[in-house]
Amino acid sequence: MQDITAGNMKQYFREKALGFEEVWGAITMGIGIKDEFPDEMPLHHQIHLPEGEMIPHASSGSVFVSMSKRGDTERAKEGKRTLNISTHALPEYWFSLHEKYDAAKQEVENFIVNLLEQKLPGFSRNNIEVLHTATPVSWQNWVYRKKGRVGGIPQSMARSLLNWIPHETPFKGLYLVGDTTYPGQGIPGVTLSGINVYSRVIKNH
Ligand SMILES: Cc1cc2nc3c(=O)[nH]c(=O)nc-3n(C[C@H](O)[C@H](O)[C@H](O)COP(=O)(O)OP(=O)(O)OC[C@H]3O[C@@H](n4cnc5c(N)ncnc54)[C@H](O)[C@@H]3O)c2cc1C
């Protein structure tokens, strides 16, 4: 908001932003793979590294894995499955890598594929047919959010939810919605932020 406003408004957003040092981004992977998974297998997983270990170039010790359902031929061809994998990353870090970017992306990709081979029953790199890895740089290209900042502001016990950016601003007619405002990230959170703005607009008119 600082970049697209001026004067008092710019100053307001500059001051608000001081309270928030980090914003989440994501490393995501899409994999198309031959289906050699066990019959009775849940579709959603969170795979944790041993305590204290982190995924390289990420800000997390775990990955989320969502699989297409066997037989869902809209998401994968017959006999294949689609896997969507994600973990948290800090956008500024990825934008600072420059000539080291490609190597870092390859390293994180290899690490996650190795992890899946160890922890996800039926997963083998030999069965992969398509694989793409995305970083905050890719997310900026896809959704135009500055530095690929998707996933909102990190939740913290040190910061009360009540201190998050409110939807109402001191400027007539300017309201805020989305995952960087109260009550934060996630579809339920951003939906509630939209409902809050709707209620406020109705009340103010
Ligand atoms: C990998 C990943 C997994 C997630 N999984 C879950 C989950 O399982 N459950 C859950 O509840 N939440 C999940 N989330 C979080 C959820 O997706 C977000 O919190 C939510 O989408 C944020 O909504 P938003 O409207 O604030 O922003 P967005 O959904 O990012 O919408 C912002 C929109 O503005 C557009 N835009 C940006 N700049 C401009 C511009 N200059 N002009 C015009 N348009 C512009 C963008 O293209 C985009 O469409 C996940 C997020 C990620 C990244």
The ligand as a MOL file (V3000), in Angstrom:
LIG
                    3D

  0  0  0     0  0            999 V3000
M  V30 BEGIN CTAB
M  V30 COUNTS 53 58 0 0 0
M  V30 BEGIN ATOM
M  V30 1 C 0.3710 -22.9360 -1.1450 0
M  V30 2 C -0.7790 -22.3740 -0.3330 0
M  V30 3 C -1.6630 -23.2370 0.2730 0
M  V30 4 C -2.7400 -22.7420 1.0030 0
M  V30 5 N -3.6140 -23.6220 1.5670 0
M  V30 6 C -4.6850 -23.1560 2.2300 0
M  V30 7 C -5.6480 -24.0470 2.7770 0
M  V30 8 O -5.5270 -25.2800 2.6490 0
M  V30 9 N -6.7060 -23.5240 3.4570 0
M  V30 10 C -6.8780 -22.1820 3.6070 0
M  V30 11 O -7.8510 -21.7650 4.2300 0
M  V30 12 N -5.9850 -21.3030 3.0900 0
M  V30 13 C -4.8940 -21.7560 2.4150 0
M  V30 14 N -3.9840 -20.8760 1.8950 0
M  V30 15 C -4.1410 -19.4350 2.1760 0
M  V30 16 C -5.1640 -18.7780 1.2660 0
M  V30 17 O -4.9550 -19.2140 -0.0720 0
M  V30 18 C -4.9680 -17.2580 1.3540 0
M  V30 19 O -4.9790 -16.8390 2.7090 0
M  V30 20 C -6.0600 -16.5260 0.5800 0
M  V30 21 O -6.1010 -16.9430 -0.7750 0
M  V30 22 C -5.7810 -15.0420 0.6130 0
M  V30 23 O -6.8320 -14.3700 -0.0150 0
M  V30 24 P -6.6650 -12.8610 -0.4470 0
M  V30 25 O -7.9410 -12.4700 -1.0830 0
M  V30 26 O -6.1410 -12.0540 0.7030 0
M  V30 27 O -5.4800 -12.8600 -1.5000 0
M  V30 28 P -5.3410 -13.6390 -2.8930 0
M  V30 29 O -6.1340 -14.9170 -2.8890 0
M  V30 30 O -3.8630 -13.7290 -3.1510 0
M  V30 31 O -6.0260 -12.6460 -3.9060 0
M  V30 32 C -5.4000 -11.4400 -4.3130 0
M  V30 33 C -5.7730 -11.2330 -5.7570 0
M  V30 34 O -5.3450 -9.9280 -6.1660 0
M  V30 35 C -4.7640 -10.0400 -7.4540 0
M  V30 36 N -3.8400 -8.9080 -7.6460 0
M  V30 37 C -2.6250 -8.7090 -7.0830 0
M  V30 38 N -2.1040 -7.5450 -7.5090 0
M  V30 39 C -2.9940 -7.0020 -8.3510 0
M  V30 40 C -3.0280 -5.7920 -9.0920 0
M  V30 41 N -2.0320 -4.8990 -9.0450 0
M  V30 42 N -4.1140 -5.5520 -9.8450 0
M  V30 43 C -5.1540 -6.4310 -9.8770 0
M  V30 44 N -5.1750 -7.5910 -9.1880 0
M  V30 45 C -4.1150 -7.8700 -8.4400 0
M  V30 46 C -4.0550 -11.3670 -7.4340 0
M  V30 47 O -3.8110 -11.8240 -8.7550 0
M  V30 48 C -5.0680 -12.2310 -6.6860 0
M  V30 49 O -6.0290 -12.8100 -7.5400 0
M  V30 50 C -2.9100 -21.3480 1.1520 0
M  V30 51 C -2.0210 -20.4720 0.5270 0
M  V30 52 C -0.9690 -20.9850 -0.2180 0
M  V30 53 C -0.0430 -20.0250 -0.8970 0
M  V30 END ATOM
M  V30 BEGIN BOND
M  V30 1 1 1 2
M  V30 2 1 2 3
M  V30 3 2 2 52
M  V30 4 2 3 4
M  V30 5 1 4 5
M  V30 6 1 4 50
M  V30 7 2 5 6
M  V30 8 1 6 7
M  V30 9 1 6 13
M  V30 10 2 7 8
M  V30 11 1 7 9
M  V30 12 1 9 10
M  V30 13 2 10 11
M  V30 14 1 10 12
M  V30 15 2 12 13
M  V30 16 1 13 14
M  V30 17 1 14 15
M  V30 18 1 14 50
M  V30 19 1 15 16
M  V30 20 1 16 17
M  V30 21 1 16 18
M  V30 22 1 18 19
M  V30 23 1 18 20
M  V30 24 1 20 21
M  V30 25 1 20 22
M  V30 26 1 22 23
M  V30 27 1 23 24
M  V30 28 2 24 25
M  V30 29 1 24 26
M  V30 30 1 24 27
M  V30 31 1 27 28
M  V30 32 2 28 29
M  V30 33 1 28 30
M  V30 34 1 28 31
M  V30 35 1 31 32
M  V30 36 1 32 33
M  V30 37 1 33 34
M  V30 38 1 33 48
M  V30 39 1 34 35
M  V30 40 1 35 36
M  V30 41 1 35 46
M  V30 42 1 36 37
M  V30 43 1 36 45
M  V30 44 2 37 38
M  V30 45 1 38 39
M  V30 46 1 39 40
M  V30 47 2 39 45
M  V30 48 1 40 41
M  V30 49 2 40 42
M  V30 50 1 42 43
M  V30 51 2 43 44
M  V30 52 1 44 45
M  V30 53 1 46 47
M  V30 54 1 46 48
M  V30 55 1 48 49
M  V30 56 2 50 51
M  V30 57 1 51 52
M  V30 58 1 52 53
M  V30 END BOND
M  V30 END CTAB
M  END
